[in-house]
Amino acid sequence: MEYLTSIHVPLRIISLDNCEENFGKNITKNNNRQNKIENRDFVSLDPQQNRIQTELAIDGITYYIMRSETTTREDDAFDLVESTTALACASQSVGLAVQLKREIGKLWENIEKAPYIQLFNPGISGLYVWRCVQLQRIIDKELQVIGKDKEGRDYSISVHGNRIVAYLVFKDIDSRNLKEPSFDIATYITETNIANLVLENYEMLIQVLNDCYDNAVIPTLFKNLKKCQHIIEEISKIKAVKNQ
């Protein structure tokens, strides 16, 4: 242990007195380069994430924010990827759903501006995040059930069109209701109800793609914002006719 007496450890002390508001955060971000750094690693600097995590902890729900944390998706636990996925699909923004499919990391690129603050902001409660995650899990499970009986193009749509289907389902139930603490989700949104909506929207998606994008490459189609906006418009027309 004698060698420990000759070890020199570099130490840098930076005073934050009279500094601009985010100076400390910027130092942390710009100096964490000794390992591979991803956009996700800086999300933990956002006070909104810590607030959401605390709100959920009060209700016994574990929310893993950092990439280094043990992430086990259980009935009472989820991570940042799940929360981002669910909130993007529930946002009623086709652009966010498409960006999610294209590259989720872009949604975390800058925690001080859009698209990040469209998902995580003071108006988003822990309850809302958890409700969205729970519904997203049901949607994903139902799409897997549908996909088991499909092959070829129809199977590919169940896999690569998953975020558009989720977007459509959240829109059908009006995800804004989920923000209200008094909303009785167990009564008005059942697993059977969600399963039916997933199947209905999947079938309408198949119909529109067969009519308008018969020769499209499915994996890339759902990463194209303009085409996805058109797909949503066509599905909305089908729903309008059905509801007449």
N, C-alpha and C positions, 0 to 999 in steps of 0.2 A: 504493500500500500504506500511505500515511500514515494513512488513515482507521482502520486497525486499532489505532492507538495510542489512539484515543478510544473504543473499544468497551468496554462494561462487561458482564460476564457474571455473572449472579446465581449464587451458590454457597451451598448450605446443607449444613452438616456436622452430622450427628446421631450422638451417641454411643450405643452400644448397651450400655454398661456398666451392670450392675445392672438390665437390662430383662428382661421376661418372655421366655420361650423363642421365641415366633414374632413378636416385635415388629418385627424387621428385615423379615421377609416381608410383614407387614401394611403397613409403610411403602411397600415396593415396589409392592404391589398397589393401594393407595389413592392413590398419586401418579402412576401410569401412566394418565392420563386425557387426555393431549394428543391422542391419536388414538383411533379407534374400538377399543374393547377387547372381546374376546370371552373367554368362560370358558377356551377353549383356550390363550390367551396366558399363563395363570398355571400351567399344568400343568408347565412347565419348572422351576418352583420346587420341585417334588416330588423329593426325593432318590432315590426309587424309579425315576423315569424315567431319571435320570442313571445309576443302577446298571445298569438294563436296557440302556441305550444302550452302556455300556462293555462289558458281557458280550457283546453282539452284535458289537461292533467287534473283539473278540479273534478272533471266528470269521469276520471279513471281511464282516459284514452291516452296512449303514448304516441307522440308524433316525433319521428326521427327527421331532423333537418340536415345535419351534416353527413357528408359521404362517409366519413370515418366511423360513424355510429353503426352499431349492429342493427340491421334492418330486417325485422321479421314482420311480415304482413299477417296479422292475426285478426280475430274478431274485435280486439280492442287496441290495435296498433297499425300504423301505416307510416309511409315516408314521404319525402318531398316529391318524388316522382309521381306517386299516386295523387297527392294533393294537386299538383300542377296539371296532371292529366284530367282529373275530374273538373277542376275549375275552368280549364280551357274549353272543355266540351260543354260545360254548363253556362258559359259566358254569353251565349247567343251571338257570338262573333265567329263567322265562318273563317275569317283570317286567322284567329287564334287556334282554331281546330286544325286548320291546314298546317300552320307553323308547327304545331305539336307533332303532326305526322312527319313533317319534313325534317325537323331538328329541334328537339325539346330544349337543348342547351341554349338556343337563341332566346328563349323566354326568360332566361336568368341572366342575360348578358349585362344588363345594367339595372340594378335594384332601385334606381332613382327615377326611372322613366319607363314609358311604354316600350314593349308590351308587358313588362313585369308588373308595373303598378296597376294594370288593368285586372290582374289576377289577385294580387296581394296588396291590400290597402286598408285604411282604417274602417271601411265599411264592410269588410269581410270578417265575420265572426268565426270562432272555432266551431260552433254548432253548424254553421252553414258549410264549412269545409268538410266536416265529418259526414254530414248528410249527403253531400255530393259524392264523396268517396264511396259511401255505402251503395248508392245508386249506380255509380260507375262499375263497381264490382259485379252487381247483378247484370248489368248490360254486357260486360265482358264475358261473364259466364254463359249467358244466353246465346251470344254470338258463337262461342265455342261449341255449344250444343247444336246450333244450326249448321256449323261448319262440318261436323262429324258426318252428316248425311249428304254432303256436297262434294263435288270434284271439279277439276278444271277451273274454268272461269268463275263459276258460281262460288266455289270454295275460295278462290283468290279474293273475290269481292268481300266475303265474310271476314277475311283476315285484314286486307289492306283498306277496306272501307269502314273499319271499326270505329274510327273517330268521327266520321260523318254520320254514321248511324247513331252514335252516342249524342252527337250534337242535335240530331233530329228528335231523339227521345226526350232530351232535356227541354227542348223547345215545346214539345207536345204537352209536357206536364207543367210548363211555365216555371222554370227554375227559380224565378224571383220569389215564389211562395216559400221556398226552402229557407229564406233569410228570416222569416217570421218565427220567433220562438213559439208562438201560440199555434202554429200550423200543425195539425195532427197528421203527421206523415204516415203513421201506421194505418190510419183509417183510409186516407185518400190515395196513397201510393203503395200498393201491395206488390209483392214479387210477381204474382200472376199478371197484374196489370202491366208491369214493366216488361215482362216476357212477351206479352201480346204486342206491345208497342215496338219492341225490338224486331219481332218477326214482320210486322206490318211495314215498318220502315225499310227493312232489308229487302222485302219483296218489291216495294216501290223503287228502291235503288236499282235493283236488277232490271226492272221495267225501263227506267230512264236510260240506263247504260246500254241496254239492248237497242233502244230506239235512237239514241243520240251518239253513243260512243262504242259502237259494235266492234270496231277494230282497235280500240285504244289499248295501250299497255297498262294493265291495272295498277301495278305498284307505283308507277310514276303519275298516273291520272290523279290520284288522291293527294298528290303533293303540288298540284297546279291550282292556284287560288281562283283564277278566272273560270276554269272548267268546273271547279267545285261549287262556285257561286251559281253557275248555270244549272248544275245538277239540283241544287237546293231550290232554285226557282221552279224547275220543272216538277219536282216533287210537291212543292206548295200548290201548284196548279192542280195536280191529281187530287190532293187533299181537299181543295176548294170544291171540286166537282163532287166528291164523295159526301161532303157536308151540306150540299144543297138540299 
